[in-house]
Amino acid sequence: MRHGRKVNHLGRKTAHRQALLSNLASSLILHKRISTTVAKAKALRKYVEPLLTKSKEDTTHSRRTAFSYLQNKESVQTLFGEVASKIADRPGGYTRIIKLADTRLGDNAEMCFIELVDFNTLYTKEGAAKKTRTRRGRRSKKEEGAETAEAASATAEAPADEAKKEKTAKKAPKAEKPAADKKKPDSKSKKDKK
């Protein structure tokens, strides 16, 4: 049983595991999608996503930190150039794991693809605009400005609508009283005669 064990050691010593994750992360950044086992993909996601977040801030310190993890100049250059510009708006969740139906022949291990979300065009609609809202429902300054503008225009239109209603009420001819109302005074006069 694996009570409370949060790190999957992948059956390797620490140095071997670090080298494996470094190579997988470099391959993922360079190729945007790689095929591996589900266990390695889940371990890689925890390893590479903080690096992707760090790449949004292009400083010498963040480049050196990324290089210490990746140990590959080409992947660091790609990370801070091509990848960082694509993931700039995204507030996390940069990778996607897609499980495959078939398993590996030798040991029957579950296989999957792990890919960078923003580089897969199959799942995104070409004409659709990207939504910038997060799940927490924070309102952006643009939305708040638009709502206050709508409220101001609605209050400006309300007096104009009332003025139009008053004008149409004045123009409309007064309706004549129904014939039944005319008969009522006659009926009262008959009662008075009796």
Secondary structure, DSSP 8 states (H G I E B T S, - for coil): --TT--S--TTS-HHHHHHHHHHHHHHHHHHSEEEEEHHHHHHHHHHHHHHHHHTTS--HHHHHHHHHHH--HHHHHHIIIIIHHHSSS--S--EEEEEEEEE-TTT--EEEEEEEGGG--SSS-SSS------TT----HHHHHHHHHHHHHHHHHHHHHHHHHHHHHHHS------HHHHHHHHHHHHHHH-
